[in-house]
Structures are given as structure tokens and as C-alpha cells.
């Protein structure tokens, strides 16, 4: 019911910012997974962990 009275521009901006926030959470979870795997299996070195994967 509140969506009926909401400003469409503010609602679109809210959805856009919520998607950006969700993507940030996914990135943090992915980096945490990489760090945990590196610590658990002892593959590579710290330089390989920090290096960009390009």
C-alpha cells in the first residue's frame, strides 16, 4: 500500500542503491572465501593472495 503513495524517483533510487549494497556484500563474502581457502590449504604465498587476478 505504501508503494502506491511513494515517489517513483526515490523508490527507483532506493532500489538502485540497495542493489549496489548487495553487490558489496557479495564481494566481501567472495574475498573472505578466498582468504579462508588460502589459509586452510596453504597454497601459494601472500603475494599471490594480494595480486589482482587479471
PDBQT receptor file of N, H, CA, C and O in Angstrom, charges set to zero:
ATOM      1  N   UNK A   1       0.819  -1.191   0.000  1.00  0.00    +0.000 N 
ATOM      2  CA  UNK A   1       0.000   0.000   0.000  1.00  0.00    +0.000 C 
ATOM      3  C   UNK A   1       0.863   1.255   0.000  1.00  0.00    +0.000 C 
ATOM      4  O   UNK A   1       0.511   2.244  -0.642  1.00  0.00    +0.000 OA
ATOM      5  N   UNK A   2       1.990   1.230   0.711  1.00  0.00    +0.000 N 
ATOM      6  H   UNK A   2       2.276   0.426   1.233  1.00  0.00    +0.000 HD
ATOM      7  CA  UNK A   2       2.830   2.422   0.768  1.00  0.00    +0.000 C 
ATOM      8  C   UNK A   2       3.508   2.697  -0.571  1.00  0.00    +0.000 C 
ATOM      9  O   UNK A   2       3.877   3.839  -0.846  1.00  0.00    +0.000 OA
ATOM     10  N   UNK A   3       3.679   1.671  -1.413  1.00  0.00    +0.000 N 
ATOM     11  H   UNK A   3       3.379   0.743  -1.190  1.00  0.00    +0.000 HD
ATOM     12  CA  UNK A   3       4.266   1.888  -2.735  1.00  0.00    +0.000 C 
ATOM     13  C   UNK A   3       3.355   2.733  -3.621  1.00  0.00    +0.000 C 
ATOM     14  O   UNK A   3       3.819   3.391  -4.552  1.00  0.00    +0.000 OA
ATOM     15  N   UNK A   4       2.077   2.710  -3.329  1.00  0.00    +0.000 N 
ATOM     16  H   UNK A   4       1.700   2.176  -2.572  1.00  0.00    +0.000 HD
ATOM     17  CA  UNK A   4       1.120   3.499  -4.099  1.00  0.00    +0.000 C 
ATOM     18  C   UNK A   4       1.362   4.996  -3.910  1.00  0.00    +0.000 C 
ATOM     19  O   UNK A   4       1.148   5.783  -4.832  1.00  0.00    +0.000 OA
ATOM     20  N   UNK A   5       1.805   5.386  -2.725  1.00  0.00    +0.000 N 
ATOM     21  H   UNK A   5       1.979   4.747  -1.975  1.00  0.00    +0.000 HD
ATOM     22  CA  UNK A   5       1.989   6.797  -2.417  1.00  0.00    +0.000 C 
ATOM     23  C   UNK A   5       3.447   7.235  -2.484  1.00  0.00    +0.000 C 
ATOM     24  O   UNK A   5       3.739   8.418  -2.303  1.00  0.00    +0.000 OA
ATOM     25  N   UNK A   6       4.354   6.325  -2.735  1.00  0.00    +0.000 N 
ATOM     26  H   UNK A   6       4.117   5.365  -2.881  1.00  0.00    +0.000 HD
ATOM     27  CA  UNK A   6       5.781   6.661  -2.752  1.00  0.00    +0.000 C 
ATOM     28  C   UNK A   6       6.144   7.399  -4.033  1.00  0.00    +0.000 C 
ATOM     29  O   UNK A   6       5.557   7.184  -5.093  1.00  0.00    +0.000 OA
ATOM     30  N   UNK A   7       7.127   8.271  -3.898  1.00  0.00    +0.000 N 
ATOM     31  H   UNK A   7       7.605   8.446  -3.037  1.00  0.00    +0.000 HD
ATOM     32  CA  UNK A   7       7.659   8.978  -5.049  1.00  0.00    +0.000 C 
ATOM     33  C   UNK A   7       8.433   7.971  -5.911  1.00  0.00    +0.000 C 
ATOM     34  O   UNK A   7       9.314   7.274  -5.406  1.00  0.00    +0.000 OA
ATOM     35  N   UNK A   8       8.117   7.893  -7.182  1.00  0.00    +0.000 N 
ATOM     36  H   UNK A   8       7.402   8.459  -7.592  1.00  0.00    +0.000 HD
ATOM     37  CA  UNK A   8       8.720   6.872  -8.060  1.00  0.00    +0.000 C 
ATOM     38  C   UNK A   8      10.228   7.075  -8.208  1.00  0.00    +0.000 C 
ATOM     39  O   UNK A   8      10.976   6.101  -8.285  1.00  0.00    +0.000 OA
ATOM     40  N   UNK A   9      10.681   8.333  -8.249  1.00  0.00    +0.000 N 
ATOM     41  H   UNK A   9      10.073   9.124  -8.186  1.00  0.00    +0.000 HD
ATOM     42  CA  UNK A   9      12.115   8.597  -8.380  1.00  0.00    +0.000 C 
ATOM     43  C   UNK A   9      12.874   8.124  -7.147  1.00  0.00    +0.000 C 
ATOM     44  O   UNK A   9      13.937   7.513  -7.267  1.00  0.00    +0.000 OA
ATOM     45  N   UNK A  10      12.343   8.400  -5.979  1.00  0.00    +0.000 N 
ATOM     46  H   UNK A  10      11.480   8.896  -5.881  1.00  0.00    +0.000 HD
ATOM     47  CA  UNK A  10      13.002   7.969  -4.745  1.00  0.00    +0.000 C 
ATOM     48  C   UNK A  10      12.978   6.450  -4.609  1.00  0.00    +0.000 C 
ATOM     49  O   UNK A  10      13.930   5.852  -4.107  1.00  0.00    +0.000 OA
ATOM     50  N   UNK A  11      11.905   5.838  -5.050  1.00  0.00    +0.000 N 
ATOM     51  H   UNK A  11      11.132   6.323  -5.458  1.00  0.00    +0.000 HD
ATOM     52  CA  UNK A  11      11.809   4.380  -4.998  1.00  0.00    +0.000 C 
ATOM     53  C   UNK A  11      12.833   3.736  -5.933  1.00  0.00    +0.000 C 
ATOM     54  O   UNK A  11      13.474   2.751  -5.565  1.00  0.00    +0.000 OA
ATOM     55  N   UNK A  12      12.989   4.282  -7.132  1.00  0.00    +0.000 N 
ATOM     56  H   UNK A  12      12.469   5.082  -7.431  1.00  0.00    +0.000 HD
ATOM     57  CA  UNK A  12      13.974   3.756  -8.079  1.00  0.00    +0.000 C 
ATOM     58  C   UNK A  12      15.388   3.947  -7.539  1.00  0.00    +0.000 C 
ATOM     59  O   UNK A  12      16.225   3.054  -7.670  1.00  0.00    +0.000 OA
ATOM     60  N   UNK A  13      15.659   5.091  -6.939  1.00  0.00    +0.000 N 
ATOM     61  H   UNK A  13      14.978   5.816  -6.833  1.00  0.00    +0.000 HD
ATOM     62  CA  UNK A  13      16.974   5.344  -6.349  1.00  0.00    +0.000 C 
ATOM     63  C   UNK A  13      17.239   4.386  -5.193  1.00  0.00    +0.000 C 
ATOM     64  O   UNK A  13      18.353   3.883  -5.046  1.00  0.00    +0.000 OA
ATOM     65  N   UNK A  14      16.232   4.133  -4.379  1.00  0.00    +0.000 N 
ATOM     66  H   UNK A  14      15.327   4.542  -4.498  1.00  0.00    +0.000 HD
ATOM     67  CA  UNK A  14      16.380   3.197  -3.263  1.00  0.00    +0.000 C 
ATOM     68  C   UNK A  14      16.700   1.790  -3.764  1.00  0.00    +0.000 C 
ATOM     69  O   UNK A  14      17.577   1.122  -3.215  1.00  0.00    +0.000 OA
ATOM     70  N   UNK A  15      15.998   1.338  -4.797  1.00  0.00    +0.000 N 
ATOM     71  H   UNK A  15      15.286   1.880  -5.243  1.00  0.00    +0.000 HD
ATOM     72  CA  UNK A  15      16.247   0.004  -5.351  1.00  0.00    +0.000 C 
ATOM     73  C   UNK A  15      17.649  -0.068  -5.938  1.00  0.00    +0.000 C 
ATOM     74  O   UNK A  15      18.342  -1.069  -5.756  1.00  0.00    +0.000 OA
ATOM     75  N   UNK A  16      18.076   0.974  -6.638  1.00  0.00    +0.000 N 
ATOM     76  H   UNK A  16      17.513   1.787  -6.786  1.00  0.00    +0.000 HD
ATOM     77  CA  UNK A  16      19.416   1.012  -7.222  1.00  0.00    +0.000 C 
ATOM     78  C   UNK A  16      20.488   0.948  -6.140  1.00  0.00    +0.000 C 
ATOM     79  O   UNK A  16      21.438   0.175  -6.261  1.00  0.00    +0.000 OA
ATOM     80  N   UNK A  17      20.352   1.741  -5.094  1.00  0.00    +0.000 N 
ATOM     81  H   UNK A  17      19.580   2.370  -4.996  1.00  0.00    +0.000 HD
ATOM     82  CA  UNK A  17      21.336   1.737  -4.007  1.00  0.00    +0.000 C 
ATOM     83  C   UNK A  17      21.310   0.421  -3.232  1.00  0.00    +0.000 C 
ATOM     84  O   UNK A  17      22.350  -0.029  -2.752  1.00  0.00    +0.000 OA
ATOM     85  N   UNK A  18      20.153  -0.192  -3.106  1.00  0.00    +0.000 N 
ATOM     86  H   UNK A  18      19.308   0.174  -3.496  1.00  0.00    +0.000 HD
ATOM     87  CA  UNK A  18      20.072  -1.496  -2.442  1.00  0.00    +0.000 C 
ATOM     88  C   UNK A  18      20.804  -2.559  -3.251  1.00  0.00    +0.000 C 
ATOM     89  O   UNK A  18      21.449  -3.436  -2.676  1.00  0.00    +0.000 OA
ATOM     90  N   UNK A  19      20.714  -2.491  -4.573  1.00  0.00    +0.000 N 
ATOM     91  H   UNK A  19      20.190  -1.778  -5.040  1.00  0.00    +0.000 HD
ATOM     92  CA  UNK A  19      21.446  -3.445  -5.428  1.00  0.00    +0.000 C 
ATOM     93  C   UNK A  19      22.949  -3.247  -5.297  1.00  0.00    +0.000 C 
ATOM     94  O   UNK A  19      23.697  -4.224  -5.247  1.00  0.00    +0.000 OA
ATOM     95  N   UNK A  20      23.399  -2.008  -5.240  1.00  0.00    +0.000 N 
ATOM     96  H   UNK A  20      22.791  -1.215  -5.280  1.00  0.00    +0.000 HD
ATOM     97  CA  UNK A  20      24.827  -1.737  -5.058  1.00  0.00    +0.000 C 
ATOM     98  C   UNK A  20      25.295  -2.270  -3.708  1.00  0.00    +0.000 C 
ATOM     99  O   UNK A  20      26.373  -2.856  -3.613  1.00  0.00    +0.000 OA
ATOM    100  N   UNK A  21      24.506  -2.073  -2.683  1.00  0.00    +0.000 N 
ATOM    101  H   UNK A  21      23.630  -1.597  -2.760  1.00  0.00    +0.000 HD
ATOM    102  CA  UNK A  21      24.858  -2.578  -1.355  1.00  0.00    +0.000 C 
ATOM    103  C   UNK A  21      24.925  -4.102  -1.346  1.00  0.00    +0.000 C 
ATOM    104  O   UNK A  21      25.825  -4.678  -0.733  1.00  0.00    +0.000 OA
ATOM    105  N   UNK A  22      23.994  -4.750  -2.011  1.00  0.00    +0.000 N 
ATOM    106  H   UNK A  22      23.263  -4.282  -2.508  1.00  0.00    +0.000 HD
ATOM    107  CA  UNK A  22      24.001  -6.214  -2.081  1.00  0.00    +0.000 C 
ATOM    108  C   UNK A  22      25.233  -6.719  -2.821  1.00  0.00    +0.000 C 
ATOM    109  O   UNK A  22      25.828  -7.722  -2.427  1.00  0.00    +0.000 OA
ATOM    110  N   UNK A  23      25.618  -6.029  -3.891  1.00  0.00    +0.000 N 
ATOM    111  H   UNK A  23      25.134  -5.214  -4.211  1.00  0.00    +0.000 HD
ATOM    112  CA  UNK A  23      26.828  -6.423  -4.626  1.00  0.00    +0.000 C 
ATOM    113  C   UNK A  23      28.061  -6.272  -3.743  1.00  0.00    +0.000 C 
ATOM    114  O   UNK A  23      28.977  -7.091  -3.816  1.00  0.00    +0.000 OA
ATOM    115  N   UNK A  24      28.093  -5.241  -2.916  1.00  0.00    +0.000 N 
ATOM    116  H   UNK A  24      27.348  -4.576  -2.857  1.00  0.00    +0.000 HD
ATOM    117  CA  UNK A  24      29.210  -5.070  -1.988  1.00  0.00    +0.000 C 
ATOM    118  C   UNK A  24      29.301  -6.215  -1.006  1.00  0.00    +0.000 C 
ATOM    119  O   UNK A  24      30.397  -6.677  -0.688  1.00  0.00    +0.000 OA
ATOM    120  N   UNK A  25      28.161  -6.678  -0.520  1.00  0.00    +0.000 N 
ATOM    121  H   UNK A  25      27.271  -6.302  -0.778  1.00  0.00    +0.000 HD
ATOM    122  CA  UNK A  25      28.159  -7.817   0.400  1.00  0.00    +0.000 C 
ATOM    123  C   UNK A  25      28.652  -9.084  -0.280  1.00  0.00    +0.000 C 
ATOM    124  O   UNK A  25      29.351  -9.889   0.337  1.00  0.00    +0.000 OA
ATOM    125  N   UNK A  26      28.295  -9.267  -1.543  1.00  0.00    +0.000 N 
ATOM    126  H   UNK A  26      27.728  -8.614  -2.044  1.00  0.00    +0.000 HD
ATOM    127  CA  UNK A  26      28.754 -10.444  -2.286  1.00  0.00    +0.000 C 
ATOM    128  C   UNK A  26      30.264 -10.399  -2.472  1.00  0.00    +0.000 C 
ATOM    129  O   UNK A  26      30.932 -11.426  -2.350  1.00  0.00    +0.000 OA
ATOM    130  N   UNK A  27      30.806  -9.230  -2.765  1.00  0.00    +0.000 N 
ATOM    131  H   UNK A  27      30.263  -8.396  -2.864  1.00  0.00    +0.000 HD
ATOM    132  CA  UNK A  27      32.256  -9.087  -2.944  1.00  0.00    +0.000 C 
ATOM    133  C   UNK A  27      32.982  -9.399  -1.642  1.00  0.00    +0.000 C 
ATOM    134  O   UNK A  27      34.001 -10.090  -1.656  1.00  0.00    +0.000 OA
ATOM    135  N   UNK A  28      32.478  -8.907  -0.531  1.00  0.00    +0.000 N 
ATOM    136  H   UNK A  28      31.650  -8.346  -0.520  1.00  0.00    +0.000 HD
ATOM    137  CA  UNK A  28      33.113  -9.178   0.765  1.00  0.00    +0.000 C 
ATOM    138  C   UNK A  28      33.078 -10.674   1.069  1.00  0.00    +0.000 C 
ATOM    139  O   UNK A  28      34.061 -11.224   1.564  1.00  0.00    +0.000 OA
ATOM    140  N   UNK A  29      31.969 -11.335   0.781  1.00  0.00    +0.000 N 
ATOM    141  H   UNK A  29      31.170 -10.889   0.378  1.00  0.00    +0.000 HD
ATOM    142  CA  UNK A  29      31.878 -12.783   1.012  1.00  0.00    +0.000 C 
ATOM    143  C   UNK A  29      32.851 -13.541   0.114  1.00  0.00    +0.000 C 
ATOM    144  O   UNK A  29      33.460 -14.516   0.553  1.00  0.00    +0.000 OA
ATOM    145  N   UNK A  30      33.006 -13.109  -1.129  1.00  0.00    +0.000 N 
ATOM    146  H   UNK A  30      32.512 -12.316  -1.486  1.00  0.00    +0.000 HD
ATOM    147  CA  UNK A  30      33.925 -13.771  -2.061  1.00  0.00    +0.000 C 
ATOM    148  C   UNK A  30      35.373 -13.619  -1.605  1.00  0.00    +0.000 C 
ATOM    149  O   UNK A  30      36.135 -14.586  -1.628  1.00  0.00    +0.000 OA
ATOM    150  N   UNK A  31      35.753 -12.420  -1.193  1.00  0.00    +0.000 N 
ATOM    151  H   UNK A  31      35.133 -11.635  -1.174  1.00  0.00    +0.000 HD
ATOM    152  CA  UNK A  31      37.121 -12.193  -0.717  1.00  0.00    +0.000 C 
ATOM    153  C   UNK A  31      37.379 -12.997   0.551  1.00  0.00    +0.000 C 
ATOM    154  O   UNK A  31      38.465 -13.552   0.716  1.00  0.00    +0.000 OA
ATOM    155  N   UNK A  32      36.409 -13.067   1.437  1.00  0.00    +0.000 N 
ATOM    156  H   UNK A  32      35.527 -12.617   1.302  1.00  0.00    +0.000 HD
ATOM    157  CA  UNK A  32      36.556 -13.864   2.652  1.00  0.00    +0.000 C 
ATOM    158  C   UNK A  32      36.736 -15.337   2.312  1.00  0.00    +0.000 C 
ATOM    159  O   UNK A  32      37.544 -16.022   2.940  1.00  0.00    +0.000 OA
ATOM    160  N   UNK A  33      35.994 -15.832   1.327  1.00  0.00    +0.000 N 
ATOM    161  H   UNK A  33      35.338 -15.276   0.817  1.00  0.00    +0.000 HD
ATOM    162  CA  UNK A  33      36.134 -17.226   0.900  1.00  0.00    +0.000 C 
ATOM    163  C   UNK A  33      37.531 -17.494   0.364  1.00  0.00    +0.000 C 
ATOM    164  O   UNK A  33      38.131 -18.521   0.682  1.00  0.00    +0.000 OA
ATOM    165  N   UNK A  34      38.053 -16.584  -0.443  1.00  0.00    +0.000 N 
ATOM    166  H   UNK A  34      37.566 -15.749  -0.701  1.00  0.00    +0.000 HD
ATOM    167  CA  UNK A  34      39.404 -16.752  -0.991  1.00  0.00    +0.000 C 
ATOM    168  C   UNK A  34      40.433 -16.782   0.128  1.00  0.00    +0.000 C 
ATOM    169  O   UNK A  34      41.339 -17.616   0.116  1.00  0.00    +0.000 OA
ATOM    170  N   UNK A  35      40.303 -15.885   1.087  1.00  0.00    +0.000 N 
ATOM    171  H   UNK A  35      39.567 -15.208   1.096  1.00  0.00    +0.000 HD
ATOM    172  CA  UNK A  35      41.265 -15.834   2.190  1.00  0.00    +0.000 C 
ATOM    173  C   UNK A  35      41.177 -17.083   3.057  1.00  0.00    +0.000 C 
ATOM    174  O   UNK A  35      42.207 -17.601   3.490  1.00  0.00    +0.000 OA
ATOM    175  N   UNK A  36      39.974 -17.576   3.317  1.00  0.00    +0.000 N 
ATOM    176  H   UNK A  36      39.138 -17.155   2.965  1.00  0.00    +0.000 HD
ATOM    177  CA  UNK A  36      39.827 -18.789   4.121  1.00  0.00    +0.000 C 
ATOM    178  C   UNK A  36      40.391 -20.007   3.400  1.00  0.00    +0.000 C 
ATOM    179  O   UNK A  36      41.041 -20.848   4.022  1.00  0.00    +0.000 OA
ATOM    180  N   UNK A  37      40.152 -20.110   2.102  1.00  0.00    +0.000 N 
ATOM    181  H   UNK A  37      39.625 -19.427   1.597  1.00  0.00    +0.000 HD
ATOM    182  CA  UNK A  37      40.715 -21.220   1.335  1.00  0.00    +0.000 C 
ATOM    183  C   UNK A  37      42.233 -21.156   1.322  1.00  0.00    +0.000 C 
ATOM    184  O   UNK A  37      42.899 -22.186   1.426  1.00  0.00    +0.000 OA
ATOM    185  N   UNK A  38      42.780 -19.966   1.196  1.00  0.00    +0.000 N 
ATOM    186  H   UNK A  38      42.238 -19.129   1.112  1.00  0.00    +0.000 HD
ATOM    187  CA  UNK A  38      44.233 -19.809   1.193  1.00  0.00    +0.000 C 
ATOM    188  C   UNK A  38      44.821 -20.211   2.540  1.00  0.00    +0.000 C 
ATOM    189  O   UNK A  38      45.870 -20.852   2.589  1.00  0.00    +0.000 OA
ATOM    190  N   UNK A  39      44.168 -19.847   3.614  1.00  0.00    +0.000 N 
ATOM    191  H   UNK A  39      43.316 -19.326   3.574  1.00  0.00    +0.000 HD
ATOM    192  CA  UNK A  39      44.670 -20.193   4.949  1.00  0.00    +0.000 C 
ATOM    193  C   UNK A  39      44.509 -21.685   5.238  1.00  0.00    +0.000 C 
ATOM    194  O   UNK A  39      45.333 -22.272   5.938  1.00  0.00    +0.000 OA
ATOM    195  N   UNK A  40      43.468 -22.290   4.710  1.00  0.00    +0.000 N 
ATOM    196  H   UNK A  40      42.799 -21.813   4.140  1.00  0.00    +0.000 HD
ATOM    197  CA  UNK A  40      43.199 -23.694   5.002  1.00  0.00    +0.000 C 
ATOM    198  C   UNK A  40      44.101 -24.635   4.218  1.00  0.00    +0.000 C 
ATOM    199  O   UNK A  40      44.583 -25.626   4.768  1.00  0.00    +0.000 OA
ATOM    200  N   UNK A  41      44.336 -24.345   2.952  1.00  0.00    +0.000 N 
ATOM    201  H   UNK A  41      43.945 -23.540   2.505  1.00  0.00    +0.000 HD
ATOM    202  CA  UNK A  41      45.063 -25.283   2.094  1.00  0.00    +0.000 C 
ATOM    203  C   UNK A  41      46.522 -24.904   1.867  1.00  0.00    +0.000 C 
ATOM    204  O   UNK A  41      47.252 -25.672   1.240  1.00  0.00    +0.000 OA
ATOM    205  N   UNK A  42      46.973 -23.756   2.349  1.00  0.00    +0.000 N 
ATOM    206  H   UNK A  42      46.380 -23.132   2.859  1.00  0.00    +0.000 HD
ATOM    207  CA  UNK A  42      48.373 -23.320   2.288  1.00  0.00    +0.000 C 
ATOM    208  C   UNK A  42      48.939 -23.380   0.875  1.00  0.00    +0.000 C 
ATOM    209  O   UNK A  42      50.075 -23.811   0.681  1.00  0.00    +0.000 OA
ATOM    210  N   UNK A  43      48.169 -22.959  -0.099  1.00  0.00    +0.000 N 
ATOM    211  H   UNK A  43      47.246 -22.608   0.059  1.00  0.00    +0.000 HD
ATOM    212  CA  UNK A  43      48.665 -22.912  -1.474  1.00  0.00    +0.000 C 
ATOM    213  C   UNK A  43      49.096 -21.490  -1.790  1.00  0.00    +0.000 C 
ATOM    214  O   UNK A  43      48.395 -20.535  -1.458  1.00  0.00    +0.000 OA
ATOM    215  N   UNK A  44      50.252 -21.350  -2.434  1.00  0.00    +0.000 N 
ATOM    216  H   UNK A  44      50.821 -22.126  -2.704  1.00  0.00    +0.000 HD
ATOM    217  CA  UNK A  44      50.712 -20.039  -2.849  1.00  0.00    +0.000 C 
ATOM    218  C   UNK A  44      51.335 -19.257  -1.712  1.00  0.00    +0.000 C 
ATOM    219  O   UNK A  44      51.694 -19.805  -0.670  1.00  0.00    +0.000 OA
ATOM    220  N   UNK A  45      51.449 -17.978  -1.940  1.00  0.00    +0.000 N 
ATOM    221  H   UNK A  45      51.157 -17.533  -2.787  1.00  0.00    +0.000 HD
ATOM    222  CA  UNK A  45      52.065 -17.094  -0.958  1.00  0.00    +0.000 C 
ATOM    223  C   UNK A  45      51.173 -15.879  -0.743  1.00  0.00    +0.000 C 
ATOM    224  O   UNK A  45      50.123 -15.740  -1.370  1.00  0.00    +0.000 OA
ATOM    225  N   UNK A  46      51.606 -15.015   0.145  1.00  0.00    +0.000 N 
ATOM    226  H   UNK A  46      52.458 -15.128   0.655  1.00  0.00    +0.000 HD
ATOM    227  CA  UNK A  46      50.843 -13.805   0.428  1.00  0.00    +0.000 C 
ATOM    228  C   UNK A  46      50.814 -12.894  -0.795  1.00  0.00    +0.000 C 
ATOM    229  O   UNK A  46      49.813 -12.219  -1.037  1.00  0.00    +0.000 OA
ATOM    230  N   UNK A  47      51.897 -12.866  -1.565  1.00  0.00    +0.000 N 
ATOM    231  H   UNK A  47      52.710 -13.414  -1.368  1.00  0.00    +0.000 HD
ATOM    232  CA  UNK A  47      51.930 -12.033  -2.774  1.00  0.00    +0.000 C 
ATOM    233  C   UNK A  47      50.876 -12.490  -3.780  1.00  0.00    +0.000 C 
ATOM    234  O   UNK A  47      50.248 -11.659  -4.436  1.00  0.00    +0.000 OA
ATOM    235  N   UNK A  48      50.678 -13.787  -3.907  1.00  0.00    +0.000 N 
ATOM    236  H   UNK A  48      51.188 -14.463  -3.374  1.00  0.00    +0.000 HD
ATOM    237  CA  UNK A  48      49.663 -14.290  -4.832  1.00  0.00    +0.000 C 
ATOM    238  C   UNK A  48      48.255 -13.962  -4.340  1.00  0.00    +0.000 C 
ATOM    239  O   UNK A  48      47.347 -13.775  -5.151  1.00  0.00    +0.000 OA
ATOM    240  N   UNK A  49      48.067 -13.892  -3.047  1.00  0.00    +0.000 N 
ATOM    241  H   UNK A  49      48.805 -14.044  -2.388  1.00  0.00    +0.000 HD
ATOM    242  CA  UNK A  49      46.754 -13.560  -2.490  1.00  0.00    +0.000 C 
ATOM    243  C   UNK A  49      46.402 -12.103  -2.755  1.00  0.00    +0.000 C 
ATOM    244  O   UNK A  49      45.247 -11.779  -3.030  1.00  0.00    +0.000 OA
ATOM    245  N   UNK A  50      47.398 -11.225  -2.674  1.00  0.00    +0.000 N 
ATOM    246  H   UNK A  50      48.337 -11.488  -2.451  1.00  0.00    +0.000 HD
ATOM    247  CA  UNK A  50      47.166  -9.791  -2.835  1.00  0.00    +0.000 C 
ATOM    248  C   UNK A  50      47.068  -9.400  -4.311  1.00  0.00    +0.000 C 
ATOM    249  O   UNK A  50      46.349  -8.461  -4.651  1.00  0.00    +0.000 OA
ATOM    250  N   UNK A  51      47.772 -10.100  -5.179  1.00  0.00    +0.000 N 
ATOM    251  H   UNK A  51      48.356 -10.863  -4.903  1.00  0.00    +0.000 HD
ATOM    252  CA  UNK A  51      47.840  -9.770  -6.602  1.00  0.00    +0.000 C 
ATOM    253  C   UNK A  51      46.459  -9.831  -7.248  1.00  0.00    +0.000 C 
ATOM    254  O   UNK A  51      45.644 -10.693  -6.919  1.00  0.00    +0.000 OA
ATOM    255  N   UNK A  52      46.209  -8.902  -8.173  1.00  0.00    +0.000 N 
ATOM    256  H   UNK A  52      46.872  -8.202  -8.440  1.00  0.00    +0.000 HD
ATOM    257  CA  UNK A  52      44.943  -8.869  -8.899  1.00  0.00    +0.000 C 
ATOM    258  C   UNK A  52      44.880 -10.038  -9.880  1.00  0.00    +0.000 C 
ATOM    259  O   UNK A  52      45.883 -10.339 -10.528  1.00  0.00    +0.000 OA
ATOM    260  N   UNK A  53      43.736 -10.704 -10.008  1.00  0.00    +0.000 N 
ATOM    261  H   UNK A  53      42.921 -10.460  -9.482  1.00  0.00    +0.000 HD
ATOM    262  CA  UNK A  53      43.639 -11.910 -10.849  1.00  0.00    +0.000 C 
ATOM    263  C   UNK A  53      43.399 -11.617 -12.326  1.00  0.00    +0.000 C 
ATOM    264  O   UNK A  53      42.547 -12.268 -12.933  1.00  0.00    +0.000 OA
ATOM    265  N   UNK A  54      44.105 -10.676 -12.926  1.00  0.00    +0.000 N 
ATOM    266  H   UNK A  54      44.797 -10.148 -12.434  1.00  0.00    +0.000 HD
ATOM    267  CA  UNK A  54      43.913 -10.368 -14.350  1.00  0.00    +0.000 C 
ATOM    268  C   UNK A  54      44.892 -11.144 -15.169  1.00  0.00    +0.000 C 
ATOM    269  O   UNK A  54      44.899 -11.029 -16.395  1.00  0.00    +0.000 OA
TER     270      UNK A  54
